[in-house]
Amino acid sequence: MATPDEQRMGVSEARANLTEVIAKVRLLGQHVVLTRREKPQAVLVSYEFYERALNDRARLESLEK
């Protein structure tokens, strides 16, 4: 299910418009779900979002110990 800050896009379309896709991710905070044959393959997120996710994961792992 797509969220307001998420866009789905075919891998070929993303490749053809990579500069614009990166700008949407970096400047607008949009998440881009890359699809192939309508099936999700990967997600592009901003570096800040990625860093937060890594920090959250580390915190959760430390709580599990």
N, C-alpha and C positions, 0 to 999 in steps of 0.2 A: 504494500500500500504506500503510495507516495505522500510525502508530507509537503507543507507549503514551501519549505526551503530545499526541496529535492526536485531534480529534473532527471528524467530517463532519456537516454540517448544511445543510439547504436554506435558501436565501436568505430565503424567506418565514418560516420558523420562527425564523431568527436575528433578523429584523426584529421579530417579535412578542415576542421575549424578549431584546432588545438589552442591557438592563441586566445580566441574568444572564450573557449571553455575554461581555460586557466584563469582568465580575468573574472569570470562569473564566480568561480570557486574562491579565488583569493580576495577579490574586492567586495563581493556581495554575500560571501559566506554560504553560497549555495552548494549543496551536495549533488554530484552528478553520478547517477547510476549508469554504468556502461553495460549495454546489453548486446547480445548476439542471438538472433532469432527470437527476440522478445524475452530471453532468459537473462537475468542479472549475472554479470561476470565479475565486475569490480566496481568500486566506488572511489571517486575523486573527492577529497575533502581538503580544506585549507590546512596548512602546516600547523597553525595554532590549534585547530580541532584535533589533529593527530597527536600533538604533544599532550593535550589535555587527556585524551583517551589513554595514552601510555601512562601518564601519572595516575589516573583513576585505576587502571589495571594494577599498577604497582601497589597502590594503597589497599585494594581488595585482596591481593595476594598476601600482603603483610598481615591483614586482619585474619586470614584463614590459618595462619601459623599458630 
